């Protein structure tokens, strides 16, 4: 039964995109199609998660062609978790975008373009999560690229076109690395099936393994925005409409992180680059958050924090232990929801206050207490304040790091403790940067705005070609409701942290044993 459902998570959004394109002149019908498709995918994802958690991974051979000759779609616990959280986030952001579009007469998100592109983007995300071979994963990334470029340049302003050009050039370079890696891997092993590669890669000479490994990590590192491959992100994401930025920040980089998890736990399970990944993870944390510290614009600030917190996930992957992977998966789910929520809230701030810079915002707490709460809760969560999921995820990663350092398997205990220290510092600076924005934008009185001087503003800089103060606009109820729903989801990740961490632990156990390989490629032994 579940095998029938697996292809639908990709097929439904693609069919929905075609229907939405045909219904280009019927706005309500388009909205209904998009919402219905994503709701259906969310239900399917929930059913798949329940099924694979109670049993074993579901493998579907497309067209009846068995691996390694055909394309396989694989749903294990990790895939199902990512499908469920991404479908929920995509649905909530869609509702937010609908509310914004109706209020603004679809100036920011033209319906005839937005809905088909959004559904194609969703199909790319879902396809990447269930791909059982590298080439199908590449197809998922390319679907993402084509749709995301359209969404990033909606409105056709010069700033968005420039950001879109940067984004697509970087993405094409990443795709070139990825495609080259696939070609070389296929030439060396005769397969692109992820499970079979876990067997055949180990038979290659060590220097060949290292080259192929690094090529894949570079390709996925660009997409995940890890240092030093993250330079493009802060200038690309903030220019898009609020719902588009929220989806990009919440999901697209996590597809890259997901691909790195598969690379390190299945394809190159016996090839150890943990030291390199730890160094990269620690530098990503520090460089990203130091960039955030200098930003006056909240959208750029959040873009830099997005980069920095990818470092936590890379650190967990580098540890390679079951606890480290479990904490990483939990942190990925936390970060998807919290980062998306903060960008949606930023869209509300821009509408209500007319700007996103702390030099031009004040008095929002008195003007809109609800907006203050909607920003305050996820900000504390991202900063890692107990007992929120951000704190729990970091605590899990630090505990896994401490256990790894105690075992001192590779003589790298000092490096592990250094990355843990970098993570703690990053968390504190994140909290400081967000608290500074909240203090300036919400706590400071409106009457203090003109000529206001503070040490909090002395070290910040405006965004390049930053927008001037804009007229405030009405804030539709649907936008507020959608944001509130995601805030509630972030709180639920804290309330149900125990069961959630149990689930991510079981997902990590699947990654650490031969269940994936044995089911996708029968007879394959790592």
Buried (B, 14 or more C-beta within 10 A) or exposed (E): EBEEBBBBBBBBBBBBBBBBBEBBEBBEBBBBBBBEBBBBBBEBBBBBBEBBBEEBBBBBBEEEEEBBEBBBBBBBBBBBBBBBBBBBBBBBBBBBBBBBBBBBEBEBBBBBBBBBBBBBBBBBBBBBBBBBBBBBBBBBBBBBBBBBBBBBBBBEEEBBBBBBBBBBEBBEBBBEBBBBBBEBBBEBBEBBBBBBBBBBBBEBEEEBBBBBBBBBBBBBBBBBBBBEBBBBBBBBBBBBBBBBBBBBBBBBBBBBBBBBBBBBBBBBBEBBBBBEBBBBBBBBBBBBBBBBBEBBBBBBBBBBBBBBBBBBBBBBBBBBBBBBBBBBBBBBBBBBBBBBBBBBBBBBBBBBBBBBBBBBBBBBBEBBEEBBBBBBBBBBBBBBBEEBBBBBBBBBBBBBBBBBBEEEEEEBBEBBBBBBEBBBBBBEBBBBBBBBBBBBBBBBEEEEBEEBEEEBEEEBEBBEEBBEEEEEEEBBEBBBEBBBBBBBBBBEBBEEBEEBBEBBBBBBBBBBEBBBBBBBBEEBEB
